[in-house]
Amino acid sequence: MTITGPPRAGRCGTSPYVDLGHMTKSCGQDSRYAHGMSTGPTAGTHRPADERRAQLLDAAVDVLREHGLKGLTTRAVTARAGVPHGIFHYAFGSKAALVRALVERELTGAAAAWGAAVESDDVPTALRQALLAQLDIVRTDPERDAYLTELVRAAQDDAGTRPALWEQDRYRAEVEHRLTAWSRDAGVRWAAPVADVAALVLSATDGVIQAWVVDRDDRRAETSVDLLARAVASLALPA
């Protein structure tokens, strides 16, 4: 995941690496014991901050899969990752920051699928490929959709995680960008504002995906994708 800016040095001259179990003595005492941290092999591994954050995000996903959002505590995450609890606060600072990072990582992957799957300047074909890519993300890992939905709902309900909704806006912006690019390459224009077309595509795609989650009917889902791609493409008019 992306971290803006270089990592800052910790207190008492510690390095920007999340190596809290391997600090040297500073400020008159051994920081390992001042923080009550483990000195085992996992704690003593010298790893950059971005690697520690990725490690904790992976652990958080495991916790979500097994225990749901209610079980997502900072201690559960660090226990799953096998690191001292203090590392969590060094890497994220709060559970709200962890939730935002999870939403960012998951929605960034979904948004990237819109571009990666499309190799056609034909609008119906491009739409179908992109919609199938979204469906395939869920078919490959249905549990992912379940925990991501729960995370987004938490972001809507909790003022502490509300900034995560910015990631949804970025996701919609990516779809708008793709629709604009396809229409430009195909020499067409949209019959409605592209933002409204993007909202329609996302809402309809979510409906197809949720129907598949319930019935696991691949044929029906793929037929729905075909019809949706044709319906949206009908909004593309000659420029």
N, C-alpha and C positions, 0 to 999 in steps of 0.2 A: 504494500500500500504506500501511498505517497506521504512523505513528511515534509512540510515546508520549512525551509531554512536549515542551517546546520544545527546539530544537537548542541545544547548548552552544557557547559561544565556544571557538575553538581556542587554541593556545598563542600567546603574544606578542601577544594582543589581536586575533587574526584573527576575522573575522566567522563566523556560523553558516552561511554559504554555502560550498558546495564550489567555491571559486574559487582553487584552489591555484596555478594558473598565472598569477594576476593579483594576488598579494599585494603589499603595499607593503613597503618595507624595515622590518625590526624586529629586535630582539635583536642589533643591530650588523651585520646582513648581510641581503642580499636573499633572502627565503625561497625564491624560485623556484630559485635556483642552489644554495642549501643543500641542497635536496631533489633536485637534479638533474633538474628537471622541464622539460618542453617549454614554450616560450613562444609556441607557434603559436596560430592562431585558435580551435581547439577548446579548448585549455587555458585560454585567456583569457576564455572565455565565463562570465559571471557567472550561476550557476544555483543555486537553493536545494538543500539537501541531499536533500529528498525527490525532486526531479526527477533529481538525479544517481543516486540509488539506483534509481529506475525505469529510467533509461537503462542502468545496469549490469545490471539484471535482464533487460531485453530483449536485451542483448548476450549474456548468459549462456545464454539460451534458444537464440539463434542458434548458439552454440558447441556446445551439447548436441545440437542437430539434426544438425550436421555431423560432430562428432567424438565424441559420447557423453560419458559421465561422466569417462572417463580423460583426455579432452582439456580438461576444465573446470579450467583453471588461472587464477590471478588475472591473470597476464600475458596469457593468451589473451582473457580477458574485456575487459580495458582496451584491448587492441589492437583488438578488434572494435568497441568503443565509440568508439575514436579519442580516448582521453583518457590523460593521464599515469598511470603505474602507481600513484603515490602517492595518487591520488584514491580508488582501491579501498579502501585501508586507512583513509582518512578516512571513507568511507561505510559500510563493513561491518566492518573490523577483521580479519576472518579468512574463509577459504573456508567454514568451518562455518556462520558467520553468513549467508553468501550462500545456502547450501543451504537453511537454515531459511526464509529469506525467500522463496525460490522455492517451496518446498512450501506455505508459508502462502498465497502469492498464488494458486497453482493450485488448492488445495483450497478456498479461500474462494470462488472462482468456481464450483466444482462444487457446493458446499453451497448457494450462492445460487440455483442452478438449481432446487433442490427447491421453493423458495417461489415463484420467478418464473413457473414453468410451470403452477402449479396455480390454477385459478379455479373449482373445483367442491367442494361439500361432500359429494359422493357418493364414498365411500371407494374403490371400484374405479376410478372415473374419475380421481380425484385421483392414485391410485397409478400408473395407466397414464401419465398426463401427466408425472409426475415421473420415472418410469423412462425414458420416451422422451427426456426432456430430457437425462438422463445419457448415453444411447446417442448422441444427436445431437451432444453435445460431442465424442465420439470420432470419429464419422463425419465431422464437419466437419474435424477435424484429427487423423488417426491418429497422426502423429508425436508429438503432445503426450502421448498416453497412454504411448507407449514411453519418453519421457524422464522422465515423472513417475514411472512404475513404477521406473525405475532410481534416481531420486532417493530415493524412499521406501525402497528396499532399502539404499541407502547410509546412510540415517538409522538403519536397524535395525542395521547392522553396525558403524557408526562411533560410538564414544562421544562424539566431538566434535560430531556432528550429531544425537545422540539426542533433544535437545529438540524436533526437528521432529516427533517422533511425537505431541507434544501437539496438533499441528494435525489429525492423524487423529482424535484423541479429540473434538476440537471438531466435526469433520465428522459423526461418529456422533451427537453430541449434537444437531446440527441435524436429523438424520433423526428422532431420538426426539421432538424438539419438534414436527415436522410430523405424525408419527403421532398424537401426543397431541391436537394441534389438530383433525385430521380426525375422530378418534373422538368428541371433544367436540361438534363441530359436527353430526355425523351421529347423535348420541345412542346411541353404541355403546361397548363396552369390548373390550379385547383379551383373547383367551383365554390369553395368556402375558404375562409382564412386557414392558413396551414396549421395554426395553433389548434383550431377546432377539429381539423382532420386528424391531427396527432392525438387529441383527446379521445376521439372516436375509436381510433385504432387501438389505443391502450385499453380502453374500457372493454371493447369487444374481445381483444386478446385475453384479457383477464377472465372474461366469461367462458371462453373456450377452455382455458387452462383449468379453471375451477370445475367445469363439467367433467373434464378428463380425470381430475383428482378424485371425483366421486365415483365415476363408472369405469375408469381405466379402459375405455373403448377407443383404441387407436384409430380404427377406420372412421368412426364418427367424428373424432377430433380433427383428423386430416381433411375430411369432407368439409367441416366447418371452416377450416383454414382456407380451403380453396374458394368457398363461397364468400368469405370475408374479403379475401384479396380481390376478387372480381367486383364486389360491391364498392370497395374503397377506390379501386381503379376507375370505376364508372364516374367518379367525381373529378377525374383528370380530363380536362377539355383542351381542344386545340388552342395553342397560344395565339 
